[in-house]
């Protein structure tokens, strides 16, 4: 089986019924007292996926991590106003052996997320 990043995401623009390509995504780790350490900055591919947040085979420590999605730039590129300029999703890794997939369902005026597989 091919190794993959221990954290991945997939962004779907539910208002358009399409993958959200070109969305900048930042992965950070919480180091305490409202301080975050940026680990990686990249963008979603044509299928709305980000699979290179962490090098495949890397084991992340237990802790709290955060994904930040630059939704304002994405919607600006579509000439569409949006209410949430950035979506920030914090999540906790309690078992570093597991894969953590954090999808984002996005529209210009709302979003939802869940733990995927």
N, C-alpha and C positions, 0 to 999 in steps of 0.2 A: 504494500500500500504506500502511496506517495505521501511523504511528510508534508505538512502544511503549517502555516502560521498558527500559533495557539489561540490567537484572537483574529476573527474575521467579521466582516459586516457585508450587508447587501442593502442597497437603498432603492426602494421602489416609489416612484412618484404616482401615488394613487389618483391624483387629479387628472393625470394624462394617461394612466394605464400603461406606463412604460418604466423601464429602468432609468434611474437618475445617474447619468454619466457625467463625469468631470466634477463631482462634488469633492471639495477638499475635506479631508478627514485627519484629525490629530488624535493620536493615542498618548495618554499621559498616565502616570502613576502618582497616587497621592502619597506625599511624604510627611504629611502632618501640618497642623495649624494652617489650614486653607492654602497649602503650598503643593503645587503639582509639578512633576518633572516630565518634560516632554520627551517621549521616546521615539516617535516617528510622525512625520507629516507626509501625506500622499493624497492621491485622488482616486475616486471610483472609476473603474474601467467602463467600456461601452455597455457592459451588461449590468452596471450598477454595483459591481462587487469590488471589495477591497480585500485582497488575500495576501498582502505583503506588509502588514503592520509590524510583524515580528518575523525574524528569520525562521524558516521551517526547522523544526527540531529543537528550537530554543525552549527552555523551561522557564516560565515566569514564576516569580515568587508569589506567595499568598499575599493578598492585599487588595486595596481598592484602586480601580482603574477608571479612566473616563475617556469616552470618545466624544469629540466635538466635530460637528458637521457644519460647514459654512453654507447654510441654506440661502442666505441673502445673495451671495454671488451667483449661486445656481439659478435662482429665480430671476435675478437681474438679467442673466443671459437669455432668459426666455421672455423678457419684457413683461414680467409678471410681478406685481407687488406681493410681498409676503409679510406675515405678522411676526414670525419668529426668525430673526436674523441668524441665529445660531441655535442648534439643538445640541444640548450636552446630556450625555447619558453616562451616569456613574454606575458601576457594577463591581461586585466583589468576587475575586477568585479565591475560593476556599480549597479547591482541589487542583493543584497545578498540573496534574496528569490528564485532566479533561480538556477537550477543545471548547472554546467559548465563542459562539456565534451570536452576534448582537445585531439583528436586522432593524432597519428603520423604514417604516411606512410613512410617507411624507406627502403633504399637500401644502398649498400656500398659507393655509390658515389652521393647520393642525398636524399632529403627528402621533404615532404610537410605536411602541417597540415591544420586544419580547425576547426571551432566550430561545434561540434557535438550535438546530443540530448541525 
